Amino acid sequence: MVTPATVPPHDLAVALRKVLTQGSTELAATSSDLQAAATLDQAAQTMGNHASVFETLHQTLEQLPAFPVPQTQAAVHKLSVDLDSLSSMISAMVAAEVSQYGQYKSQINAQMPVVSADITAVGNDLKGY
């Protein structure tokens, strides 16, 4: 039986930090674009790309090996789930009726600080690596 190769925690931390940096940058850009979009038509021009980036970050986290510290792995999993949720919410908004724009905009604005807090939590957990 072949023993699977293990990834050193430092290497996993580097990969996770890359996701955290990309996530933070994307959150700032998403927030800016959403605030600038007074209508669903305006939002639809920019928000679909943000949804794709958040989904890619979610998929990246899902494909990484588990971090060997359970608390950190739990924080990574929460971030992954919340990135997926934000991506889905943005996609739903872009596909929604014009009358639903305000509701989705409010929900997305409420979800972004959750993802930001997740990013901070994972970043704090990785400080020793």
C-alpha positions, 0 to 999 in steps of 0.5 A: 500500500502506498502512503500518500505524500504529505504537504508540510504545514508551511507549504499549505500556509503559503497556499492558504495565504495566497487565497486570503490575499486574493479573497481580500482583494476581490472583496474590496473590488466587489464592495466598490462595484456593488456600491457604484451600481445603482441598478441591476443592469449596472451590477450585472456588468461587473458582478458576474466576474466577482462571483466567478473569482469567489467560486474559484477561491472556494474550489481552490480551498476544497482541493487543498489537503486538510491543514493538520491543525483542526481549529485552522482546518475548521476556519478554512472550511468555514471560509470555503463555505462562505465564499461559495455562498457569496458566489451563489448569492451574487450569481442569483442577484445577476439572474434576478428580477430588477425588483429583487436587486435591493434585497440581493444587494442588502444580502451581499453587503451583509455576507461580505463582512462574514467572509472578511472575518473568515479571512482574518480568522484563517490569517490569524491561525496561520501566523505561526507557519 
